[in-house]
């Protein structure tokens, strides 16, 4: 079901409000299995943005844990294996590229479960990192249906390699 963000001009946090539409398709078979409750680590330093993504993903029954930077993300990774990691690339303390390298060293099987998000596609360092790792990457702002398609692609790829 498509969703829209309703945002007031006060200090309230943005909330998702369902759009009244008819369902146009069913997800069955392999893709339906991929939508079954999966755990996602969301490493994002912008708290409001992270909460919006978390709320949206939870409407699809994903279990989402938020880490505010790479250091917190590494602590969460050491506690548990996640089905997927969605990670911002530019953050304080430990940026996404360094977080990825750390995860690759301590839990290499999780390195192929990353989706990177960034609003800095013109940054040559980011472009080089994305090219080198051949990782799925979304450039902010992105539409939520693109996020969902990317998540399905990452879960399929991860399933084949595991």
Phi, psi and omega in degrees: 000129178291149180231155173234159178263126175254119185235127177271165181273357177278191181278006180294152178284147178296146180229152176273134178238125182295140174272135180283101178223163175270146179288130184255351180203161175247143175258119182230174176066220185301316181294325176298319177296324181291336179275351178302153186316113178239154179263135181234131170264121178253112181255104187210128183276343177273103189302315182293317179298317179298318179295320178298312178298317180300310179302317180298311182295326179292337175292344176256018177068019172282144174265114188247129174245132181258136171237135187277350176196178182296327179295311177296322178299319179296321176299317180294320179298322180290335179280330190200150170273133178255152177289334183204148176235121174254121192225126172291150181269326180252110180215160175287168177068291179221103182294165185304320181294320179288325175300315178301314180299319179296316179296319179302326181281319185270329179216075187302331180295339179278344183297331180273006180253019184266142164235124179264145174232141180200153173254014186237053182294341179278352180287119183298326178297318179293315179301317179296317180297313180299318179294317182294318183274345183054038183273154172292132183221135175247137179257125180289144353280145177234158179277147185297326179294330177290321175301314181296318178297321180292320177299314178299318179297317180295319179294321177297313180298316181297318180298319181294325184273340182283000000 
